[in-house]
Amino acid sequence: YTEIEQDEYERIILLFEKFRFMGYTKNKLVI
């Protein structure tokens, strides 16, 4: 990885984790 690619990769992973967490909480609230 170059530094830019690594930063982009980490940003995508953080977004994925955030949306997964939001989806988990939303499903938990629905139940």
mmCIF file of the N, C-alpha and C atoms, coordinates in Angstrom:
data_MODEL
# 
_entry.id   MODEL 
# 
loop_
_atom_site.group_PDB 
_atom_site.id 
_atom_site.type_symbol 
_atom_site.label_atom_id 
_atom_site.label_alt_id 
_atom_site.label_comp_id 
_atom_site.label_asym_id 
_atom_site.label_entity_id 
_atom_site.label_seq_id 
_atom_site.pdbx_PDB_ins_code 
_atom_site.Cartn_x 
_atom_site.Cartn_y 
_atom_site.Cartn_z 
_atom_site.occupancy 
_atom_site.B_iso_or_equiv 
_atom_site.pdbx_formal_charge 
_atom_site.auth_seq_id 
_atom_site.auth_comp_id 
_atom_site.auth_asym_id 
_atom_site.auth_atom_id 
_atom_site.pdbx_PDB_model_num 
ATOM 1  N N  . TYR A 1 1  ? 0.833   -1.198 0.000  1.00 0.00 ? 1  TYR A N  1 
ATOM 2  C CA . TYR A 1 1  ? 0.000   0.000  0.000  1.00 0.00 ? 1  TYR A CA 1 
ATOM 3  C C  . TYR A 1 1  ? 0.873   1.255  0.000  1.00 0.00 ? 1  TYR A C  1 
ATOM 4  N N  . THR A 1 2  ? 0.414   2.262  -0.715 1.00 0.00 ? 2  THR A N  1 
ATOM 5  C CA . THR A 1 2  ? 0.995   3.582  -0.486 1.00 0.00 ? 2  THR A CA 1 
ATOM 6  C C  . THR A 1 2  ? 0.247   4.174  0.700  1.00 0.00 ? 2  THR A C  1 
ATOM 7  N N  . GLU A 1 3  ? 0.735   5.284  1.208  1.00 0.00 ? 3  GLU A N  1 
ATOM 8  C CA . GLU A 1 3  ? 0.089   5.867  2.384  1.00 0.00 ? 3  GLU A CA 1 
ATOM 9  C C  . GLU A 1 3  ? -1.336  6.308  2.064  1.00 0.00 ? 3  GLU A C  1 
ATOM 10 N N  . ILE A 1 4  ? -1.530  6.866  0.864  1.00 0.00 ? 4  ILE A N  1 
ATOM 11 C CA . ILE A 1 4  ? -2.868  7.319  0.468  1.00 0.00 ? 4  ILE A CA 1 
ATOM 12 C C  . ILE A 1 4  ? -3.824  6.126  0.367  1.00 0.00 ? 4  ILE A C  1 
ATOM 13 N N  . GLU A 1 5  ? -3.388  5.050  -0.255 1.00 0.00 ? 5  GLU A N  1 
ATOM 14 C CA . GLU A 1 5  ? -4.251  3.871  -0.389 1.00 0.00 ? 5  GLU A CA 1 
ATOM 15 C C  . GLU A 1 5  ? -4.591  3.295  0.981  1.00 0.00 ? 5  GLU A C  1 
ATOM 16 N N  . GLN A 1 6  ? -3.624  3.287  1.885  1.00 0.00 ? 6  GLN A N  1 
ATOM 17 C CA . GLN A 1 6  ? -3.869  2.764  3.229  1.00 0.00 ? 6  GLN A CA 1 
ATOM 18 C C  . GLN A 1 6  ? -4.915  3.617  3.952  1.00 0.00 ? 6  GLN A C  1 
ATOM 19 N N  . ASP A 1 7  ? -4.793  4.938  3.848  1.00 0.00 ? 7  ASP A N  1 
ATOM 20 C CA . ASP A 1 7  ? -5.757  5.828  4.495  1.00 0.00 ? 7  ASP A CA 1 
ATOM 21 C C  . ASP A 1 7  ? -7.159  5.613  3.933  1.00 0.00 ? 7  ASP A C  1 
ATOM 22 N N  . GLU A 1 8  ? -7.256  5.471  2.616  1.00 0.00 ? 8  GLU A N  1 
ATOM 23 C CA . GLU A 1 8  ? -8.552  5.246  1.976  1.00 0.00 ? 8  GLU A CA 1 
ATOM 24 C C  . GLU A 1 8  ? -9.146  3.919  2.433  1.00 0.00 ? 8  GLU A C  1 
ATOM 25 N N  . TYR A 1 9  ? -8.306  2.888  2.514  1.00 0.00 ? 9  TYR A N  1 
ATOM 26 C CA . TYR A 1 9  ? -8.753  1.569  2.951  1.00 0.00 ? 9  TYR A CA 1 
ATOM 27 C C  . TYR A 1 9  ? -9.276  1.625  4.379  1.00 0.00 ? 9  TYR A C  1 
ATOM 28 N N  . GLU A 1 10 ? -8.537  2.303  5.250  1.00 0.00 ? 10 GLU A N  1 
ATOM 29 C CA . GLU A 1 10 ? -8.968  2.414  6.646  1.00 0.00 ? 10 GLU A CA 1 
ATOM 30 C C  . GLU A 1 10 ? -10.269 3.197  6.752  1.00 0.00 ? 10 GLU A C  1 
ATOM 31 N N  . ARG A 1 11 ? -10.419 4.232  5.913  1.00 0.00 ? 11 ARG A N  1 
ATOM 32 C CA . ARG A 1 11 ? -11.641 5.037  5.950  1.00 0.00 ? 11 ARG A CA 1 
ATOM 33 C C  . ARG A 1 11 ? -12.845 4.202  5.529  1.00 0.00 ? 11 ARG A C  1 
ATOM 34 N N  . ILE A 1 12 ? -12.670 3.370  4.509  1.00 0.00 ? 12 ILE A N  1 
ATOM 35 C CA . ILE A 1 12 ? -13.754 2.505  4.044  1.00 0.00 ? 12 ILE A CA 1 
ATOM 36 C C  . ILE A 1 12 ? -14.125 1.490  5.122  1.00 0.00 ? 12 ILE A C  1 
ATOM 37 N N  . ILE A 1 13 ? -13.121 0.919  5.769  1.00 0.00 ? 13 ILE A N  1 
ATOM 38 C CA . ILE A 1 13 ? -13.382 -0.047 6.843  1.00 0.00 ? 13 ILE A CA 1 
ATOM 39 C C  . ILE A 1 13 ? -14.138 0.615  7.987  1.00 0.00 ? 13 ILE A C  1 
ATOM 40 N N  . LEU A 1 14 ? -13.741 1.827  8.364  1.00 0.00 ? 14 LEU A N  1 
ATOM 41 C CA . LEU A 1 14 ? -14.429 2.536  9.438  1.00 0.00 ? 14 LEU A CA 1 
ATOM 42 C C  . LEU A 1 14 ? -15.881 2.817  9.064  1.00 0.00 ? 14 LEU A C  1 
ATOM 43 N N  . LEU A 1 15 ? -16.118 3.217  7.812  1.00 0.00 ? 15 LEU A N  1 
ATOM 44 C CA . LEU A 1 15 ? -17.492 3.462  7.366  1.00 0.00 ? 15 LEU A CA 1 
ATOM 45 C C  . LEU A 1 15 ? -18.309 2.175  7.403  1.00 0.00 ? 15 LEU A C  1 
ATOM 46 N N  . PHE A 1 16 ? -17.700 1.073  6.954  1.00 0.00 ? 16 PHE A N  1 
ATOM 47 C CA . PHE A 1 16 ? -18.395 -0.208 6.952  1.00 0.00 ? 16 PHE A CA 1 
ATOM 48 C C  . PHE A 1 16 ? -18.781 -0.619 8.371  1.00 0.00 ? 16 PHE A C  1 
ATOM 49 N N  . GLU A 1 17 ? -17.833 -0.478 9.303  1.00 0.00 ? 17 GLU A N  1 
ATOM 50 C CA . GLU A 1 17 ? -18.112 -0.829 10.700 1.00 0.00 ? 17 GLU A CA 1 
ATOM 51 C C  . GLU A 1 17 ? -19.211 0.063  11.263 1.00 0.00 ? 17 GLU A C  1 
ATOM 52 N N  . LYS A 1 18 ? -19.185 1.344  10.907 1.00 0.00 ? 18 LYS A N  1 
ATOM 53 C CA . LYS A 1 18 ? -20.185 2.282  11.414 1.00 0.00 ? 18 LYS A CA 1 
ATOM 54 C C  . LYS A 1 18 ? -21.572 1.911  10.914 1.00 0.00 ? 18 LYS A C  1 
ATOM 55 N N  . PHE A 1 19 ? -21.690 1.639  9.607  1.00 0.00 ? 19 PHE A N  1 
ATOM 56 C CA . PHE A 1 19 ? -22.999 1.274  9.057  1.00 0.00 ? 19 PHE A CA 1 
ATOM 57 C C  . PHE A 1 19 ? -23.472 -0.062 9.601  1.00 0.00 ? 19 PHE A C  1 
ATOM 58 N N  . ARG A 1 20 ? -22.549 -1.007 9.814  1.00 0.00 ? 20 ARG A N  1 
ATOM 59 C CA . ARG A 1 20 ? -22.916 -2.310 10.352 1.00 0.00 ? 20 ARG A CA 1 
ATOM 60 C C  . ARG A 1 20 ? -23.436 -2.136 11.777 1.00 0.00 ? 20 ARG A C  1 
ATOM 61 N N  . PHE A 1 21 ? -22.779 -1.276 12.549 1.00 0.00 ? 21 PHE A N  1 
ATOM 62 C CA . PHE A 1 21 ? -23.217 -1.017 13.919 1.00 0.00 ? 21 PHE A CA 1 
ATOM 63 C C  . PHE A 1 21 ? -24.587 -0.349 13.927 1.00 0.00 ? 21 PHE A C  1 
ATOM 64 N N  . MET A 1 22 ? -24.789 0.626  13.027 1.00 0.00 ? 22 MET A N  1 
ATOM 65 C CA . MET A 1 22 ? -26.076 1.317  12.938 1.00 0.00 ? 22 MET A CA 1 
ATOM 66 C C  . MET A 1 22 ? -27.181 0.346  12.546 1.00 0.00 ? 22 MET A C  1 
ATOM 67 N N  . GLY A 1 23 ? -26.895 -0.545 11.605 1.00 0.00 ? 23 GLY A N  1 
ATOM 68 C CA . GLY A 1 23 ? -27.874 -1.541 11.193 1.00 0.00 ? 23 GLY A CA 1 
ATOM 69 C C  . GLY A 1 23 ? -28.196 -2.492 12.329 1.00 0.00 ? 23 GLY A C  1 
ATOM 70 N N  . TYR A 1 24 ? -27.183 -2.848 13.111 1.00 0.00 ? 24 TYR A N  1 
ATOM 71 C CA . TYR A 1 24 ? -27.379 -3.748 14.253 1.00 0.00 ? 24 TYR A CA 1 
ATOM 72 C C  . TYR A 1 24 ? -28.275 -3.090 15.290 1.00 0.00 ? 24 TYR A C  1 
ATOM 73 N N  . THR A 1 25 ? -28.002 -1.835 15.593 1.00 0.00 ? 25 THR A N  1 
ATOM 74 C CA . THR A 1 25 ? -28.812 -1.150 16.601 1.00 0.00 ? 25 THR A CA 1 
ATOM 75 C C  . THR A 1 25 ? -30.235 -0.963 16.106 1.00 0.00 ? 25 THR A C  1 
ATOM 76 N N  . LYS A 1 26 ? -30.394 -0.654 14.819 1.00 0.00 ? 26 LYS A N  1 
ATOM 77 C CA . LYS A 1 26 ? -31.736 -0.458 14.260 1.00 0.00 ? 26 LYS A CA 1 
ATOM 78 C C  . LYS A 1 26 ? -32.523 -1.759 14.346 1.00 0.00 ? 26 LYS A C  1 
ATOM 79 N N  . ASN A 1 27 ? -31.902 -2.876 13.982 1.00 0.00 ? 27 ASN A N  1 
ATOM 80 C CA . ASN A 1 27 ? -32.576 -4.170 14.058 1.00 0.00 ? 27 ASN A CA 1 
ATOM 81 C C  . ASN A 1 27 ? -32.933 -4.501 15.503 1.00 0.00 ? 27 ASN A C  1 
ATOM 82 N N  . LYS A 1 28 ? -32.055 -4.162 16.417 1.00 0.00 ? 28 LYS A N  1 
ATOM 83 C CA . LYS A 1 28 ? -32.289 -4.431 17.827 1.00 0.00 ? 28 LYS A CA 1 
ATOM 84 C C  . LYS A 1 28 ? -33.487 -3.619 18.326 1.00 0.00 ? 28 LYS A C  1 
ATOM 85 N N  . LEU A 1 29 ? -33.600 -2.372 17.861 1.00 0.00 ? 29 LEU A N  1 
ATOM 86 C CA . LEU A 1 29 ? -34.720 -1.530 18.266 1.00 0.00 ? 29 LEU A CA 1 
ATOM 87 C C  . LEU A 1 29 ? -36.027 -2.037 17.673 1.00 0.00 ? 29 LEU A C  1 
ATOM 88 N N  . VAL A 1 30 ? -35.973 -2.537 16.440 1.00 0.00 ? 30 VAL A N  1 
ATOM 89 C CA . VAL A 1 30 ? -37.178 -3.069 15.793 1.00 0.00 ? 30 VAL A CA 1 
ATOM 90 C C  . VAL A 1 30 ? -37.681 -4.283 16.559 1.00 0.00 ? 30 VAL A C  1 
ATOM 91 N N  . ILE A 1 31 ? -36.768 -5.139 16.986 1.00 0.00 ? 31 ILE A N  1 
ATOM 92 C CA . ILE A 1 31 ? -37.148 -6.310 17.779 1.00 0.00 ? 31 ILE A CA 1 
ATOM 93 C C  . ILE A 1 31 ? -37.468 -5.834 19.185 1.00 0.00 ? 31 ILE A C  1 
# 
